[in-house]
Amino acid sequence: MSLTFRAANPGDLYAAVSLLQSRDLPVDGFADLLRAQPGNVRVAELNGNVVGCAALDVHDTHALLRSVAVASDLAALGVGTRVVSDLIKQARALGIESLFLLTTTAADWFPKFGFEVTDRASVPAALAGTVEFTSACPSSATVMRLALT
């Protein structure tokens, strides 16, 4: 068993989208993000198969953490923790001031990284205009923020 973590590339698109769909997560805008900011998408690969992913949608000094998914049979192995931790480190290295995310199912998982529930009014305009906020996620989704500075 060979589990590796790396930056995504355009060849990962189909596998990552399939993984997101298998976990009932939105895929709107994911292909555009992977093409525009491939270094901001991380994947976990097991024996040549994408089994985890997460992405940063960067806008100025803020970013949206999105598309965090792990194959259901590997969730207990810490794959999600690793891809999210890698992206938090990357966001810090990029000088990102704060990370935001939307979730309908994992509001109790993200606090271990320091994320706190916040309201939509606190989301910077550039992030509030992303597909995640405008159409992909329901208005009932929990908004969370992690201050990095």
C-alpha positions in Angstrom: 0.0 0.0 0.0 1.5 3.3 -1.1 -0.3 6.4 0.1 1.1 9.7 -1.2 0.1 13.4 -1.0 0.8 15.8 -3.8 -0.3 18.8 -5.8 -3.0 17.9 -8.3 -2.6 18.2 -12.0 -5.2 18.4 -14.8 -5.1 14.6 -15.3 -6.6 14.3 -11.8 -9.8 16.1 -12.7 -12.0 13.1 -13.6 -11.0 11.1 -10.5 -11.3 14.1 -8.1 -14.8 15.0 -9.5 -15.9 11.4 -9.2 -14.7 11.4 -5.6 -16.5 14.6 -4.8 -19.7 13.3 -6.4 -19.4 10.0 -4.4 -19.4 12.0 -1.2 -22.4 14.2 -2.4 -20.2 17.3 -2.5 -20.7 20.1 -5.1 -18.4 20.1 -8.1 -19.5 23.4 -9.6 -16.4 25.5 -10.3 -13.9 22.7 -9.3 -12.7 22.1 -12.9 -12.1 25.9 -13.4 -10.2 26.1 -10.1 -8.0 23.1 -10.9 -7.1 24.6 -14.3 -6.5 28.1 -12.9 -4.8 27.3 -9.6 -3.5 23.7 -9.9 -1.0 24.2 -7.2 -3.8 25.0 -4.7 -5.5 21.6 -5.1 -4.1 18.7 -3.2 -4.8 15.0 -3.7 -4.1 11.8 -1.8 -3.2 8.9 -4.0 -3.3 5.2 -3.0 -1.8 2.8 -5.5 -2.3 5.2 -8.4 -5.9 6.1 -7.4 -7.1 9.5 -6.1 -8.6 8.8 -2.7 -8.7 12.3 -1.2 -8.7 15.9 -2.3 -9.0 19.4 -1.0 -8.6 22.8 -2.6 -7.9 26.5 -1.8 -9.8 29.1 -3.9 -7.5 32.1 -3.3 -8.8 35.7 -3.6 -6.4 38.4 -2.5 -5.5 37.7 1.1 -8.4 35.4 1.8 -9.2 31.9 0.6 -12.0 29.4 0.5 -11.2 25.9 1.6 -13.4 23.7 -0.5 -13.8 20.2 -2.0 -12.5 18.3 0.9 -13.3 14.7 0.3 -11.9 11.2 1.2 -13.0 7.8 -0.1 -15.4 6.5 2.5 -13.4 3.3 3.2 -10.3 5.4 4.1 -11.8 8.1 6.2 -10.3 6.7 9.4 -6.7 6.8 8.1 -6.3 10.5 8.5 -6.2 11.3 4.8 -8.6 14.3 5.2 -6.6 15.6 8.1 -3.4 15.5 6.0 -4.8 17.2 2.9 -6.4 20.0 5.0 -3.3 20.4 7.1 -1.2 20.7 3.9 -3.4 23.4 2.5 -3.5 25.3 5.8 0.4 25.4 5.7 0.3 26.4 2.1 -2.2 29.2 2.8 0.1 30.5 5.5 3.1 30.4 3.1 1.0 32.4 0.6 0.3 35.1 3.1 -3.4 34.3 3.3 -5.0 36.1 6.3 -8.0 33.9 6.7 -9.6 30.7 5.4 -13.3 30.3 5.1 -15.4 27.2 4.3 -18.9 26.1 3.9 -20.2 22.7 5.2 -23.4 20.9 5.6 -22.0 17.8 7.3 -18.6 18.4 8.9 -19.0 21.5 11.2 -17.9 19.3 14.1 -14.7 18.1 12.3 -13.1 21.4 11.2 -12.7 22.9 14.7 -9.7 20.6 15.3 -7.8 22.8 12.8 -9.0 26.0 14.5 -12.0 26.8 12.4 -14.8 28.6 14.1 -18.4 29.1 13.1 -19.1 32.6 11.7 -21.8 34.3 9.7 -22.0 35.0 6.0 -21.8 38.8 6.7 -18.2 38.3 7.8 -17.1 36.7 4.5 -15.0 39.0 2.3 -16.9 40.1 -0.8 -14.4 38.3 -3.2 -15.2 35.0 -1.5 -18.9 35.7 -1.1 -19.0 36.0 -4.9 -17.6 32.5 -5.5 -19.7 29.7 -6.9 -19.6 27.9 -3.6 -21.4 30.9 -1.9 -23.6 31.9 -4.7 -25.0 28.6 -6.0 -23.1 25.4 -5.1 -23.8 25.2 -1.4 -27.2 25.8 0.2 -27.8 29.0 2.2 -28.2 26.7 5.3 -24.6 25.6 5.1 -22.5 26.4 8.1 -19.8 29.1 7.4 -16.5 28.6 9.3 -13.4 30.8 9.5 -9.8 30.2 10.4 -7.6 33.3 11.1 -4.1 32.7 9.9 -2.5 36.0 11.0 
